Amino acid sequence: MAQDKNLIKREGVVHEALPSLLFRVTLDGGTQEVLARLGGKLKLHRIRVIPGDRVVVEMTPYDDRRGRIVRRL
């Protein structure tokens, strides 16, 4: 599977769980909040993400308000 080298990975804390596997994540530093969906492997293995969990979010350089949760720390 090809990996996009332009992806930005940031750590943050899940602030709120929304319907349809969407989450509001506050990135480290507390100044930026993104709307993130659950990544493929997390969804496939049914890994639960709840408010308060630390996660890694992948974002594209084109849209810094949306992302994908790829790992739970």
MOPEKA-V235229 format. One record per residue. RES is the residue in three letters. SS is DSSP state (H for helix, E for strand, C for the rest). OMEGA is omega as a letter, one per 30 degrees, with the letter a starting at -180 (NA if undefined). NEAR is the number of other C-alpha atoms within 8 Angstrom. Layout:
RES&SS&OMEGA&NEAR  RES&SS&OMEGA&NEAR
//
This chain:
MET&C&a&2  ALA&C&l&3  GLN&C&l&4  ASP&C&a&5  LYS&C&a&4  ASN&C&a&6  LEU&C&l&9  ILE&E&l&8  LYS&E&l&8  ARG&E&l&10  GLU&E&l&10  GLY&E&a&12  VAL&E&l&13  VAL&E&a&16  HIS&E&a&10  GLU&E&l&9  ALA&E&a&11  LEU&E&l&8  PRO&C&l&5  SER&C&l&4  LEU&C&l&8  LEU&E&a&11  PHE&E&l&13  ARG&E&a&13  VAL&E&l&13  THR&E&a&13  LEU&E&a&13  ASP&C&a&10  GLY&C&l&5  GLY&C&a&7  THR&C&a&7  GLN&C&l&8  GLU&E&a&10  VAL&E&l&12  LEU&E&a&11  ALA&E&l&13  ARG&E&a&10  LEU&E&a&12  GLY&C&a&9  GLY&H&a&7  LYS&H&l&7  LEU&H&l&12  LYS&H&a&9  LEU&H&a&7  HIS&C&l&6  ARG&C&l&6  ILE&C&a&7  ARG&C&l&5  VAL&C&a&7  ILE&C&l&8  PRO&C&a&9  GLY&C&l&7  ASP&C&l&10  ARG&E&a&10  VAL&E&l&13  VAL&E&a&13  VAL&E&l&14  GLU&E&l&12  MET&E&l&13  THR&E&l&10  PRO&C&a&8  TYR&C&a&4  ASP&E&a&7  ASP&E&l&9  ARG&E&a&7  ARG&E&a&9  GLY&E&a&13  ARG&E&l&11  ILE&E&a&13  VAL&E&a&13  ARG&E&l&8  ARG&E&a&9  LEU&C&NA&6
//
